[in-house]
Amino acid sequence: MVLKCENCGLENEDEFKFCLGCGSKLEEPEKPEPAAQPEAVDCPNCGTEVPGGFKFCGACGTSLADLSATADPEPESSPTVESDQSSESPAADEQPLGELTVIRPDGTEGARIPLTPEGIMLGRDSEFDVLTNDPFLSPQHAEVCYEAGSFKLRCVDEVNGVYWRLRDDVELQDGALIRIGQEVMRFNYFSNVDPLDEIDGDDEVVAKGSPDPGIWGRLALIGGPGIETRAFAISSDEITIGREVGMILFRDDGFVSGKHARIYRENGKAYLRDLGSSNGSYVRLREDLNLSDGDLVLMGQQLLRVTLEQ
């Protein structure tokens, strides 16, 4: 059996809990409840228990058609006794208007973090146990604020940051950080890349290793703070990134799909497009994000899905 995603229409295997195309939760079709079976009754003539729905007693043949009419009436319900202890309803600024749900690596749902108008701080020092033991989170990593009737996510941490999963093509600004699988890359327009040290010599001689003048962009693989392990020059109007297909391959990263994402140039601007990957493509937040229902954000080792009241 396959489950069809109500958001994007992609058909998924029935063991999946979230859509491989857009990450939305997959709802199983409701199964019709079995019809209630009549209760067994005792024969008024011989006392034999007769299964529900039978019209005659199997022991003595007595008709049971009129038995329901002589059945004892149901007892009246007891009047409700009002308790002297009235429970106070939560204050208006404490009532949740949504939640963040932790998505485990196997796709199942974990802890839930309520979103209230008073806002919350996320990080190792927060009140939420699921975050306290994540070594990749700062003590105060990100803040969710409620402003003008909507929630905003603001990154506080400057080390690992917060990443947002693409829902559509996104324009890449110079210096944008991209996360695909376990790989973190920085995009730069080539005109903004620092040149190599100048070499003394004849100005008319082109030094070996000089870049192709057709190069317009650069992707650098980040191996740690201030560390670039590899760099990829972008000269064509588009490049594909994946585990099996593309110009940039990450064959050992099981979280990268065979054909995962694409960077392309249009009207002098660079864009990132996810190609329907299983685990999605992410960009690091550089400014506040207005949260929408169904958004997925990644901070530390926590993948959080946003659910907002409609």
Secondary structure, DSSP 8 states (H G I E B T S, - for coil): -EEE-TTT--EEETT-SB-TTT--B---------------EE-TTT--EE-TT-SB-TTT--B-TTTGGGS------------S-------GGGS-SEEEEEE-TTS-EEEEEEE-TT-EEESTTSS-HHHHT-TTS-SS-EEEEEETTEEEEEE--SSS-EEEE-SS-EEE-TT-EEEETTEEEEEEEGGGS-------S-TTS--TT---TT--EEEEEEEETTEEEEEEEE-SSEEEEESSSSSEE-TT-TTS-SS-EEEEEETTEEEEEE-S-SS-EEEE-SS-EE--TT-EEEETTEEEEEEE--
